[in-house]
Amino acid sequence: MLNQNEIESIRSLRSERRRKNVKNSSNKFSMDDFYEGDDIPQQLLSDNEQMLDVCDDKTDHKAAMSILDFYDDARELLNYRNTLISMEDYKSLQYSGLLTNGVIDFYLQYVYHELLSEEMQAKIHICSVDFYSSYAIDPNFSGWKSDGSKAVDKRYNFVKDIPSNQFLNFFEKDFIVFPCNVREHWLLAIVCYPKLNGVLRIEDGVRVSLEEAKRNIKDPSAGKPVKQSCILIFDSVKKSARSTVVIQHLRNFFVSEYKAKYGRLFEFSAVNLFGASLKVPYQDNATDCGLFLLEFFEHFFIKSPIEDYRLPLQLDNWFDSDIILDKREQIATVIKSLMVTLHPGQDILSELPPLKFHADTMDIETINLEEDKNLVSNNNEETFNNNNDFNVIDKHKSEESDTLLTVEDANAQE
């Protein structure tokens, strides 16, 4: 039997699709009414199985089972710090399933609150999955081509009032985390030190030349660690064009955010907020991108933090891709543990379906990257380096910029 919370969840998740009517008599309900009416049929609310009893033939029975599955998927299993996990989210942990928004948001919040120190938490802000999805949509709903100033302003209006960001100054954080879903593919973007002016040597905080921000590829250990403003893209698919789009969207967002917070225009570009799509461990199938996103996050902040931001960064041996094999089961275990903790004395886990977390035999799927080409504008817009902006910086950033206005500079002028 469904409780009131489940009913409200179902109403909020009701599909916009129409279904053909089941016979509409005194003891049957219309599926059109179910999907579009103000109320959910009382037969179903009183007893799920009763709907099956009123079905006369196999067709009706199949349709009814489909509706029951929809209801079951909408059920709320866990509310962790206002991040909800539904049955559908839990089922996405099945082997070869694509992780849902709910799982991504939940696990990022879990790691943040349970595994990071308070000191580290104060330096980080995690945007929800909806943030990038809302910002990246074309204001004219005509693709990815529109990127003029009006389009940028419209995009900013889509996200400026998101509750978790509404009273936040992004420039007061050292790291802003953006989980991004770009055409059914997950990648992680982390904006590092957005308020820095130039390059700082980590050991003493002394400002150094831009030459010291470059890593000696032949001798990576040479030189001293630095930190600098950058957008780091962690994408588990090789040679993906997605990163160039994400980098430009995030730069545009920070232009709008700076203007909103400090009342003046400042252009963020490859010179003062460069982007780098890093060499990282790659997936060997078409479904594990969400798992890699979560592992990238854990490695960056907990397991193997980056201590030197000289580029290029070589993280292809950051971790063994085999650890991803157990990631689904690991997340499911966390969810079940929290369910038991939040509902003591209840046999709540018996409601969960058995999930298969591993393949019986590992079948390596070929990932089709043709769709990536559609992400890059075809109207002669600026073309970005597919690996990172570091090559662009090498050509155009020979001297330290004296135009970068930092948060500290802005406050001093006010």
Backbone hydrogen bonds in HBPLUS format (Angstrom, degrees):
<---DONOR---> <-ACCEPTOR-->    atom                        ^
c    i                          cat <-CA-CA->   ^        H-A-AA   ^      H-
h    n   atom  resd res      DA  || num        DHA   H-A  angle D-A-AA Bond
n    s   type  num  typ     dist DA aas  dist angle  dist       angle   num
A0007-ILE N   A0003-ASN O   2.98 MM   4  6.30 152.5  2.05 150.5 159.1     1
A0008-GLU N   A0004-GLN O   2.97 MM   4  6.25 160.1  2.01 151.5 155.7     2
A0009-SER N   A0005-ASN O   2.95 MM   4  6.19 152.3  2.02 143.4 151.5     3
A0010-ILE N   A0006-GLU O   2.91 MM   4  6.13 154.7  1.97 146.7 153.4     4
A0011-ARG N   A0007-ILE O   2.91 MM   4  6.23 158.5  1.96 150.2 156.2     5
A0012-SER N   A0008-GLU O   3.00 MM   4  6.21 157.8  2.05 146.9 152.5     6
A0013-LEU N   A0009-SER O   3.03 MM   4  6.18 135.1  2.23 140.0 152.0     7
A0013-LEU N   A0010-ILE O   3.15 MM   3  5.10 129.3  2.42  94.0 107.6     8
A0014-ARG N   A0011-ARG O   3.39 MM   3  5.21 167.8  2.41 100.9 103.6     9
A0028-LYS N   A0025-SER O   3.21 MM   3  5.16 171.0  2.22 110.1 110.1    10
A0033-ASP N   A0030-SER O   3.08 MM   3  5.11 117.0  2.49  93.3 107.9    11
A0034-PHE N   A0030-SER O   3.00 MM   4  6.36 149.1  2.10 141.3 150.7    12
A0035-TYR N   A0031-MET O   3.02 MM   4  6.23 152.6  2.09 143.3 148.5    13
A0036-GLU N   A0032-ASP O   2.92 MM   4  6.00 151.4  2.00 149.0 157.0    14
A0037-GLY N   A0033-ASP O   2.69 MM   4  4.57 145.6  1.81 127.4 134.0    15
A0044-LEU N   A0041-PRO O   3.12 MM   3  5.69 126.5  2.42 109.3 120.1    16
A0045-LEU N   A0041-PRO O   3.26 MM   4  6.61 156.1  2.32 145.4 152.5    17
A0046-SER N   A0042-GLN O   2.90 MM   4  5.92 155.5  1.96 151.0 155.5    18
A0047-ASP N   A0043-GLN O   3.17 MM   4  6.26 153.7  2.24 140.1 146.8    19
A0050-GLN N   A0047-ASP O   3.01 MM   3  5.42 143.5  2.15 109.7 120.3    20
A0051-MET N   A0048-ASN O   3.34 MM   3  6.06 149.6  2.44 115.1 120.6    21
A0052-LEU N   A0049-GLU O   3.02 MM   3  5.39 129.2  2.28 105.4 117.9    22
A0053-ASP N   A0050-GLN O   3.08 MM   3  5.07 123.2  2.41  93.6 108.2    23
A0055-CYS N   A0052-LEU O   3.27 MM   3  5.46 164.4  2.29 107.7 112.1    24
A0061-HIS N   A0057-ASP O   2.97 MM   4  6.20 158.6  2.02 151.1 158.0    25
A0062-LYS N   A0058-LYS O   2.87 MM   4  6.03 155.7  1.93 147.3 152.9    26
A0063-ALA N   A0059-THR O   3.03 MM   4  6.31 158.4  2.08 148.4 154.2    27
A0064-ALA N   A0060-ASP O   2.86 MM   4  6.07 158.3  1.90 150.3 156.6    28
A0065-MET N   A0061-HIS O   2.92 MM   4  6.14 156.4  1.98 147.2 153.4    29
A0066-SER N   A0062-LYS O   3.03 MM   4  6.28 146.8  2.15 141.3 150.2    30
A0067-ILE N   A0063-ALA O   3.07 MM   4  6.45 150.0  2.16 146.6 154.0    31
A0068-LEU N   A0064-ALA O   2.96 MM   4  6.29 158.2  2.01 151.0 157.1    32
A0069-ASP N   A0065-MET O   2.91 MM   4  6.15 153.0  1.99 145.9 153.0    33
A0070-PHE N   A0066-SER O   3.03 MM   4  6.31 150.2  2.12 140.9 148.9    34
A0071-TYR N   A0067-ILE O   2.94 MM   4  6.29 159.6  1.98 152.8 157.6    35
A0072-ASP N   A0068-LEU O   2.83 MM   4  6.06 161.2  1.87 149.8 155.4    36
A0073-ASP N   A0069-ASP O   2.88 MM   4  6.09 159.0  1.93 150.8 155.6    37
A0074-ALA N   A0070-PHE O   3.17 MM   4  6.37 140.3  2.33 141.6 151.7    38
A0074-ALA N   A0071-TYR O   3.12 MM   3  5.21 128.1  2.40  96.6 110.3    39
A0075-ARG N   A0072-ASP O   3.23 MM   3  5.42 156.4  2.28 105.5 112.5    40
A0088-GLU N   A0073-ASP O   2.98 MM  15  4.38 149.8  2.07 133.2 123.6    41
A0087-MET N   A0075-ARG O   2.88 MM  12  5.60 137.5  2.06 150.6 162.8    42
A0077-LEU N   A0085-ILE O   2.76 MM   8  5.64 158.6  1.80 151.8 159.4    43
A0078-LEU N   A0085-ILE O   3.15 MM   7  5.04 154.2  2.22 142.6 145.0    44
A0085-ILE N   A0078-LEU O   2.81 MM   7  5.04 153.8  1.88 152.4 154.5    45
A0080-TYR N   A0083-THR O   2.90 MM   3  5.07 159.8  1.94 151.6 144.8    46
A0083-THR N   A0080-TYR O   2.87 MM   3  5.07 151.4  1.96 109.3 118.9    47
A0090-TYR N   A0086-SER O   3.03 MM   4  6.40 161.8  2.07 151.9 156.2    48
A0091-LYS N   A0087-MET O   2.91 MM   4  6.15 159.8  1.95 152.0 157.4    49
A0092-SER N   A0088-GLU O   3.15 MM   4  6.37 132.9  2.38 139.8 151.2    50
A0092-SER N   A0089-ASP O   3.11 MM   3  5.27 135.4  2.32  98.7 111.1    51
A0093-LEU N   A0090-TYR O   3.09 MM   3  5.73 164.4  2.12 116.6 121.5    52
A0094-GLN N   A0091-LYS O   3.01 MM   3  5.65 166.3  2.03 119.4 122.7    53
A0097-GLY N   A0094-GLN O   2.86 MM   3  5.41 151.4  1.94 146.7 146.6    54
A0095-TYR N   A0356-LYS O   2.61 MM 261  5.72 163.4  1.64 171.1 166.5    55
A0104-ILE N   A0100-THR O   3.20 MM   4  6.54 166.0  2.23 154.0 157.4    56
A0105-ASP N   A0101-ASN O   2.91 MM   4  6.12 178.0  1.91 164.0 164.0    57
A0106-PHE N   A0102-GLY O   2.92 MM   4  5.93 161.8  1.95 145.3 151.4    58
A0107-TYR N   A0103-VAL O   2.98 MM   4  6.05 175.0  1.98 153.5 154.9    59
A0108-LEU N   A0104-ILE O   3.17 MM   4  6.25 162.4  2.20 152.3 157.2    60
A0109-GLN N   A0105-ASP O   3.13 MM   4  6.28 160.4  2.17 147.9 153.3    61
A0110-TYR N   A0106-PHE O   2.84 MM   4  6.08 152.6  1.91 151.0 160.0    62
A0111-VAL N   A0107-TYR O   2.98 MM   4  6.14 170.6  1.99 151.3 152.5    63
A0112-TYR N   A0108-LEU O   3.02 MM   4  6.13 160.1  2.06 144.2 150.4    64
A0113-HIS N   A0109-GLN O   2.93 MM   4  6.06 168.5  1.95 153.6 155.5    65
A0114-GLU N   A0110-TYR O   2.85 MM   4  5.70 158.9  1.90 152.4 158.9    66
A0115-LEU N   A0111-VAL O   2.98 MM   4  5.07 150.9  2.07 129.0 136.2    67
A0121-GLN N   A0117-SER O   2.87 MM   4  6.15 158.5  1.92 152.8 159.7    68
A0122-ALA N   A0118-GLU O   3.11 MM   4  6.28 149.7  2.21 144.7 150.6    69
A0123-LYS N   A0120-MET O   2.98 MM   3  5.33 148.3  2.09 108.4 118.1    70
A0124-ILE N   A0121-GLN O   3.14 MM   3  5.32 158.5  2.19 108.2 114.8    71
A0174-ASP N   A0123-LYS O   2.96 MM  51  5.16 135.1  2.17 126.7 140.3    72
A0175-PHE N   A0123-LYS O   3.04 MM  52  6.26 156.1  2.10 166.0 163.8    73
A0125-HIS N   A0175-PHE O   2.96 MM  50  6.45 145.9  2.08 153.6 164.3    74
A0177-VAL N   A0125-HIS O   2.80 MM  52  6.16 167.2  1.81 163.5 168.0    75
A0127-CYS N   A0177-VAL O   2.91 MM  50  5.96 172.2  1.92 161.4 162.9    76
A0131-PHE N   A0128-SER O   3.04 MM   3  5.42 145.3  2.17 106.7 116.4    77
A0133-SER N   A0129-VAL O   3.45 MM   4  6.63 173.2  2.46 154.5 156.0    78
A0134-SER N   A0130-ASP O   2.85 MM   4  5.80 152.9  1.92 144.3 150.8    79
A0135-TYR N   A0131-PHE O   2.98 MM   4  6.20 156.8  2.03 150.5 157.5    80
A0136-ALA N   A0132-TYR O   2.84 MM   4  5.84 166.4  1.86 157.7 160.5    81
A0141-PHE N   A0138-ASP O   2.81 MM   3  4.86 160.8  1.85 111.6 117.4    82
A0152-VAL N   A0148-GLY O   2.96 MM   4  6.26 156.5  2.02 153.4 160.5    83
A0153-ASP N   A0149-SER O   2.97 MM   4  6.20 156.1  2.03 146.5 152.6    84
A0154-LYS N   A0150-LYS O   2.97 MM   4  6.23 156.0  2.03 147.1 153.5    85
A0155-ARG N   A0151-ALA O   2.92 MM   4  6.18 160.4  1.96 150.1 155.5    86
A0156-TYR N   A0152-VAL O   3.00 MM   4  6.24 158.3  2.05 147.5 153.3    87
A0157-ASN N   A0153-ASP O   3.04 MM   4  6.31 151.6  2.12 145.4 152.8    88
A0158-PHE N   A0154-LYS O   3.15 MM   4  6.50 135.3  2.36 142.5 154.1    89
A0158-PHE N   A0155-ARG O   3.01 MM   3  5.16 132.0  2.25  98.3 111.7    90
A0159-VAL N   A0156-TYR O   3.10 MM   3  5.50 140.7  2.26 106.4 116.3    91
A0160-LYS N   A0156-TYR O   2.95 MM   4  5.88 140.1  2.12 158.3 169.7    92
A0162-ILE N   A0159-VAL O   3.17 MM   3  5.43 171.6  2.17 115.2 116.7    93
A0165-ASN N   A0162-ILE O   2.86 MM   3  5.52 153.4  1.93 126.2 134.8    94
A0166-GLN N   A0162-ILE O   2.97 MM   4  5.73 126.8  2.26 150.9 162.3    95
A0168-LEU N   A0165-ASN O   3.14 MM   3  5.10 167.3  2.15 112.9 113.7    96
A0172-GLU N   A0169-ASN O   2.99 MM   3  5.63 167.0  2.01 121.7 125.6    97
A0173-LYS N   A0170-PHE O   3.26 MM   3  5.69 166.9  2.28 113.3 116.0    98
A0193-TYR N   A0174-ASP O   2.64 MM  19  4.54 160.5  1.67 146.4 146.6    99
A0176-ILE N   A0191-VAL O   2.97 MM  15  5.14 155.2  2.03 143.3 151.2   100
A0191-VAL N   A0176-ILE O   2.92 MM  15  5.14 161.4  1.95 152.9 153.3   101
A0178-PHE N   A0189-ALA O   2.76 MM  11  5.05 164.5  1.78 170.2 168.0   102
A0189-ALA N   A0178-PHE O   3.01 MM  11  5.05 162.2  2.05 143.3 148.3   103
A0180-CYS N   A0187-LEU O   2.93 MM   7  5.38 169.1  1.94 175.1 171.9   104
A0187-LEU N   A0180-CYS O   2.93 MM   7  5.38 151.9  2.01 153.4 160.7   105
A0182-VAL N   A0185-HIS O   2.84 MM   3  5.21 157.8  1.89 156.3 151.4   106
A0185-HIS N   A0182-VAL O   3.18 MM   3  5.21 131.8  2.42  97.4 110.6   107
A0188-LEU N   A0234-PHE O   3.06 MM  46  5.08 172.5  2.07 146.5 146.6   108
A0234-PHE N   A0188-LEU O   2.78 MM  46  5.08 172.6  1.78 163.0 164.9   109
A0190-ILE N   A0232-LEU O   2.94 MM  42  5.28 160.4  1.98 150.4 157.0   110
A0232-LEU N   A0190-ILE O   2.94 MM  42  5.28 174.8  1.95 150.2 148.7   111
A0192-CYS N   A0230-CYS O   2.83 MM  38  5.35 164.3  1.86 159.9 165.0   112
A0230-CYS N   A0192-CYS O   3.14 MM  38  5.35 151.6  2.23 141.6 147.0   113
A0196-LEU N   A0193-TYR O   3.32 MM   3  5.77 169.9  2.33 117.3 120.3   114
A0208-VAL N   A0199-VAL O   2.97 MM   9  5.73 161.0  2.01 147.0 152.2   115
A0200-LEU N   A0227-LYS O   3.13 MM  27  5.56 174.0  2.14 165.3 165.5   116
A0227-LYS N   A0200-LEU O   2.94 MM  27  5.56 149.7  2.03 153.7 163.5   117
A0201-ARG N   A0206-VAL O   2.84 MM   5  5.38 171.2  1.85 150.3 152.4   118
A0205-GLY N   A0201-ARG O   2.73 MM   4  5.14 134.1  1.94 152.3 163.1   119
A0202-ILE N   A0225-PRO O   3.11 MM  23  5.89 163.6  2.14 133.8 138.9   120
A0212-GLU N   A0209-SER O   3.11 MM   3  5.61 140.3  2.28 107.3 116.6   121
A0213-ALA N   A0210-LEU O   2.94 MM   3  5.12 152.5  2.02 103.7 112.8   122
A0214-LYS N   A0211-GLU O   3.20 MM   3  5.58 164.5  2.23 109.8 113.9   123
A0311-LEU N   A0213-ALA O   3.16 MM  98  6.69 145.9  2.28 165.0 159.2   124
A0215-ARG N   A0311-LEU O   2.68 MM  96  5.24 170.8  1.69 144.6 142.4   125
A0219-ASP N   A0216-ASN O   3.08 MM   3  5.19 125.9  2.39  97.9 112.1   126
A0222-ALA N   A0219-ASP O   2.97 MM   3  5.65 161.8  2.00 123.8 129.7   127
A0309-TYR N   A0226-VAL O   2.87 MM  83  5.54 169.6  1.88 154.4 153.8   128
A0231-ILE N   A0274-PHE O   2.75 MM  43  6.11 149.5  1.84 156.0 162.3   129
A0276-ALA N   A0231-ILE O   2.84 MM  45  6.24 154.7  1.91 170.4 173.4   130
A0233-ILE N   A0276-ALA O   2.84 MM  43  6.01 167.1  1.85 157.7 155.9   131
A0278-LEU N   A0233-ILE O   3.04 MM  45  6.08 156.1  2.10 159.1 162.6   132
A0283-GLN N   A0236-SER O   2.91 MM  47  5.49 161.0  1.95 143.8 146.4   133
A0245-VAL N   A0242-ARG O   3.08 MM   3  5.50 124.2  2.41 108.1 121.2   134
A0246-VAL N   A0242-ARG O   3.12 MM   4  6.44 164.8  2.14 157.6 162.0   135
A0247-ILE N   A0243-SER O   2.91 MM   4  6.04 168.0  1.92 156.1 158.9   136
A0248-GLN N   A0244-THR O   3.26 MM   4  6.37 162.9  2.29 140.1 144.2   137
A0249-HIS N   A0245-VAL O   3.01 MM   4  6.25 162.2  2.05 152.7 157.9   138
A0250-LEU N   A0246-VAL O   2.97 MM   4  6.19 162.2  2.00 155.2 159.7   139
A0251-ARG N   A0247-ILE O   2.99 MM   4  6.22 156.5  2.05 149.5 156.1   140
A0252-ASN N   A0248-GLN O   3.00 MM   4  6.19 165.2  2.02 150.4 154.4   141
A0253-PHE N   A0249-HIS O   2.92 MM   4  6.20 151.8  2.00 145.8 154.1   142
A0254-PHE N   A0250-LEU O   3.03 MM   4  6.30 159.3  2.08 149.1 153.2   143
A0255-VAL N   A0251-ARG O   3.03 MM   4  6.38 144.3  2.16 148.6 158.8   144
A0256-SER N   A0252-ASN O   3.14 MM   4  6.48 161.7  2.18 151.3 154.7   145
A0257-GLU N   A0253-PHE O   2.80 MM   4  6.05 157.5  1.85 152.6 160.2   146
A0258-TYR N   A0254-PHE O   2.93 MM   4  5.87 156.5  1.99 138.3 144.1   147
A0259-LYS N   A0255-VAL O   3.13 MM   4  6.34 161.5  2.17 145.6 150.6   148
A0260-ALA N   A0256-SER O   2.94 MM   4  6.15 155.4  2.01 147.3 154.2   149
A0261-LYS N   A0257-GLU O   2.97 MM   4  6.12 152.4  2.05 146.5 153.5   150
A0262-TYR N   A0258-TYR O   2.83 MM   4  5.80 160.6  1.87 154.8 159.7   151
A0263-GLY N   A0259-LYS O   2.80 MM   4  4.79 132.9  2.02 128.6 133.5   152
A0273-LEU N   A0269-SER O   2.76 MM   4  5.49 146.8  1.87 157.2 164.7   153
A0389-ASP N   A0275-GLY O   2.58 MM 114  5.22 169.8  1.58 164.2 166.1   154
A0277-SER N   A0387-ASN O   2.91 MM 110  5.37 137.6  2.10 134.8 148.1   155
A0315-LEU N   A0279-LYS O   2.94 MM  36  5.46 130.7  2.19 149.7 162.3   156
A0291-LEU N   A0288-ASP O   3.11 MM   3  5.27 120.1  2.48 101.3 115.8   157
A0292-PHE N   A0288-ASP O   3.08 MM   4  6.41 156.0  2.13 155.7 162.5   158
A0293-LEU N   A0289-CYS O   2.97 MM   4  6.26 155.9  2.03 148.5 155.2   159
A0294-LEU N   A0290-GLY O   3.17 MM   4  6.46 159.8  2.22 146.3 149.9   160
A0295-GLU N   A0291-LEU O   3.00 MM   4  6.26 152.7  2.07 145.2 153.3   161
A0296-PHE N   A0292-PHE O   2.76 MM   4  5.96 158.4  1.81 157.6 163.1   162
A0297-PHE N   A0293-LEU O   3.09 MM   4  6.37 157.2  2.14 146.8 152.4   163
A0298-GLU N   A0294-LEU O   3.06 MM   4  6.36 161.6  2.10 146.5 150.8   164
A0299-HIS N   A0295-GLU O   2.89 MM   4  6.06 163.6  1.92 152.9 157.5   165
A0300-PHE N   A0296-PHE O   2.89 MM   4  6.01 160.9  1.93 151.7 157.1   166
A0301-PHE N   A0297-PHE O   3.18 MM   4  6.34 161.1  2.22 151.1 154.8   167
A0302-ILE N   A0298-GLU O   2.77 MM   4  5.38 146.3  1.88 144.9 153.8   168
A0303-LYS N   A0298-GLU O   2.98 MM   5  6.14 155.5  2.04 134.0 141.1   169
A0304-SER N   A0299-HIS O   2.86 MM   5  4.90 153.1  1.93 126.1 132.4   170
A0318-TRP N   A0315-LEU O   2.92 MM   3  4.80 155.1  1.98 116.5 114.5   171
A0323-ILE N   A0320-ASP O   3.04 MM   3  6.07 170.9  2.05 131.9 133.5   172
A0324-ILE N   A0321-SER O   3.06 MM   3  5.69 158.4  2.11 115.7 122.1   173
A0325-LEU N   A0322-ASP O   3.01 MM   3  5.50 150.2  2.10 110.8 119.0   174
A0327-LYS N   A0324-ILE O   3.05 MM   3  5.00 160.2  2.09 106.0 112.3   175
A0330-GLN N   A0326-ASP O   3.01 MM   4  6.14 152.9  2.08 147.8 156.4   176
A0331-ILE N   A0327-LYS O   3.00 MM   4  6.23 161.0  2.04 153.1 156.0   177
A0332-ALA N   A0328-ARG O   3.00 MM   4  6.26 163.7  2.02 152.4 157.3   178
A0333-THR N   A0329-GLU O   2.92 MM   4  6.07 153.3  1.99 146.7 153.6   179
A0334-VAL N   A0330-GLN O   3.13 MM   4  6.44 151.3  2.22 143.7 150.9   180
A0335-ILE N   A0331-ILE O   3.00 MM   4  6.32 160.9  2.04 153.6 158.4   181
A0336-LYS N   A0332-ALA O   2.96 MM   4  6.20 166.7  1.98 153.4 156.5   182
A0337-SER N   A0333-THR O   2.94 MM   4  6.05 155.6  2.00 145.2 152.3   183
A0338-LEU N   A0334-VAL O   3.02 MM   4  6.25 158.9  2.07 151.3 156.1   184
A0339-MET N   A0335-ILE O   2.94 MM   4  6.19 152.1  2.02 148.5 157.0   185
A0340-VAL N   A0336-LYS O   3.06 MM   4  6.29 159.9  2.10 149.8 153.7   186
A0341-THR N   A0337-SER O   3.03 MM   4  6.25 156.3  2.09 143.7 150.7   187
A0342-LEU N   A0338-LEU O   2.90 MM   4  6.02 157.4  1.95 150.4 155.5   188
A0343-HIS N   A0339-MET O   3.00 MM   4  6.02 126.3  2.30 138.1 151.3   189
A0346-GLN N   A0343-HIS O   3.35 MM   3  5.90 156.0  2.41 136.2 135.6   190
A0351-GLU N   A0348-ILE O   3.29 MM   3  5.95 165.1  2.32 114.7 118.9   191
A0352-LEU N   A0349-LEU O   3.09 MM   3  5.51 160.6  2.12 112.4 118.3   192
A0372-ASP N   A0369-LEU O   3.00 MM   3  5.54 147.3  2.11 113.5 122.6   193
A0373-LYS N   A0370-GLU O   3.13 MM   3  5.82 145.7  2.25 116.2 123.3   194
A0374-ASN N   A0371-GLU O   3.08 MM   3  5.56 144.5  2.21 109.6 118.8   195
A0375-LEU N   A0372-ASP O   2.94 MM   3  5.43 157.6  1.99 114.0 121.3   196
A0392-VAL N   A0389-ASP O   2.93 MM   3  5.13 118.9  2.32 101.4 117.0   197
A0393-ILE N   A0389-ASP O   2.94 MM   4  6.31 155.7  2.00 154.8 162.4   198
A0394-ASP N   A0390-PHE O   2.92 MM   4  6.18 152.1  2.00 147.0 154.4   199
A0395-LYS N   A0392-VAL O   3.11 MM   3  5.32 128.1  2.40  99.2 112.0   200
A0396-HIS N   A0392-VAL O   3.06 MM   4  6.28 153.6  2.13 152.1 159.6   201
A0397-LYS N   A0393-ILE O   2.77 MM   4  4.88 145.6  1.89 147.5 146.6   202
A0410-ALA N   A0406-THR O   2.92 MM   4  6.19 158.7  1.97 152.5 158.2   203
A0411-ASN N   A0407-VAL O   3.01 MM   4  6.24 163.5  2.03 153.0 156.7   204
A0412-ALA N   A0408-GLU O   3.07 MM   4  6.25 147.7  2.18 142.5 151.4   205
A0413-GLN N   A0409-ASP O   3.14 MM   4  6.40 139.0  2.32 143.1 153.0   206
A0413-GLN N   A0410-ALA O   3.18 MM   3  5.29 130.1  2.44  97.1 109.7   207
A0414-GLU N   A0411-ASN O   3.35 MM   3  5.31 142.9  2.50  94.3 104.3   208
